[in-house]
Amino acid sequence: REDLLVVSDPSQRPSDREYDRYLWLVEQMRRAGYDDYQLASTMSFAVEDVFVTAIFALACEVLANIGEEYKQPHADVRELYSWAERFRAGVVATTDARTGAARDFDVRLKRWINTETLSMFAPLLCGGLPRDTERSLLRLFEGPRFCGHPDLRYALPPSTSPVSKDFRSREYWRGPVWPAISWLFSWVFARRGWA
């Protein structure tokens, strides 16, 4: 564990038990030769990640916009827009109808994963929600369960809700989120015309 050399306080890093789980997943991937098709059927951990799906939808849309601007072949641009719409619809299909919060899906257990993490806000990245639902989700994002939590020094998105039992304020991957995520939300919000 190289992190032991850098982060000496155990409360600021994953436990040995958690780390062993990460290494077990790496070992499963190694045994499968990192083959995507074999991994899909052999990995003990298989989750459809709504946040990554939202980023993919957004990326396809941005690339299509660039393609239009630089007069790329119409068929290529149209295909990118089609992918963006397909994956945007996939994100929206995961959401709670009342709040608009998105959910990951556990493929092995065949059930939704209801956690209070940034994954909930995937639709804010790629769009597709009805306006009222989107506004509700924005209020949740800005409110005291996330960015507006009174114990946060700055109103930046935490990876896990500070009111969740899974939030660990001292651990380097549960408290403040990497600057790239804060930038991503800021960039998307500006792109969509939101303050």
Secondary structure as UniProt FT lines:
FT   HELIX           3..6
FT   HELIX           10..12
FT   HELIX           16..31
FT   TURN            32..34
FT   HELIX           36..42
FT   STRAND          47..48
FT   HELIX           50..69
FT   TURN            70..71
FT   HELIX           74..92
FT   TURN            93..94
FT   TURN            97..99
FT   STRAND          104..106
FT   TURN            107..110
FT   STRAND          111..113
FT   HELIX           118..121
FT   HELIX           122..126
FT   HELIX           131..142
FT   TURN            144..148
FT   TURN            150..151
FT   TURN            162..163
FT   TURN            165..166
FT   TURN            169..170
FT   TURN            172..174
FT   HELIX           179..191
FT   TURN            192..193
//
